[in-house]
């Protein structure tokens, strides 16, 4: 064969291949680009949802009431859908078009979680198969031994609820587990209020001492102008409403009450549940087998879960805390997995035939889920270019109101006008006093003026964020001295007491 013929044959064979390859690689690149865009949009949408949740809960200071929780979670999910659909904005991917590819959304809270997933809606007469928010699940597990059969409900911190039969008697108790034999002091708390004067229509920022009582703040006004000479007032819509307080308690005793109640509760738990071990956990066989690796048992089976001698309740490595996180993880995993499998079986109802399954989450991601309030969104089988898009995003709510830990607290002193984290080297040890971080953020108050209702904004504490520990967050943490430790415990104790008043 002539060389020219070979060349022609070569060209006939190679050119189409290269053209196809070129097209294929081009599409691949487009697909990868599109996947990256989807990743970004997914993360942004979940962050938007968490922000919406923060805004909705901001003016709802100590909301552990399930009705408002449910409403706030529903609003956050709604925000996610809108943000994700808008973000993708491709080929008319409206909310109804993206929903079939979302097998589940998980929203964890202080003492349990919600799962939003497609399911038969029995509340609806048509029993439609659609995305609904399933009933709230608490982090509860059962323990059984001679004479004792109890349910223990866990939370993100050391607060537990115990119900059931203990040595033949029915009990129902809740409280914090603590180890330290410390004492806390009554304290003088202060904050600024935006006071509205209806006569002049003007406002002024005024500072008052307050005590927290019965779920609300009572402010002390030594220069009271009240006709009945009442010195305490409630703050409502920018106005001081003077009230009588029978026993004039001048200082806030929430921290003191917290420690007294926690000590008493811990002593009761020690006496009644001290001998309960990991082996006493009651779990269905199937669940037990599926989660063998995560049930902290085996040779540790005799470890005592609630004994205060054997457990440092503040330490993440204590039997109590490891076991608690296992219980949370098993509960979430089992329920998510069953919701997703159930959707797989009925996915044609929403027009897909994707095989949905719970992806394997990494240890760090489980930690994120079981140590925080967070939202996790799973997306599967969504068409992207020549492939399908599968991913998930987990975002923590770092500014929450319904749970308090060291991270959520900030501290001021008499030396500078900044607020700090407790372990910041720039926090001088001069009358350290702590508040929640959210107390340093802008507050809103609805005021009724001549022109109608108006939202006005003010700061309860006019301190500025410390550049090093609050803004930059990159600082050399100092060892907690006794004074710092005391301020931290005092604030944590007070704020925890307020959550469960
Ligand atoms: Zn600082």
Boltz pocket constraint, residues with backbone or C-beta under 6 A from the ligand:
constraints:
  - pocket:
      binder: B
      contacts: [[A, 419], [A, 420], [A, 421], [A, 424], [A, 425], [A, 426], [A, 427], [A, 466], [A, 467], [A, 468], [A, 469], [A, 470]]
      max_distance: 6.0
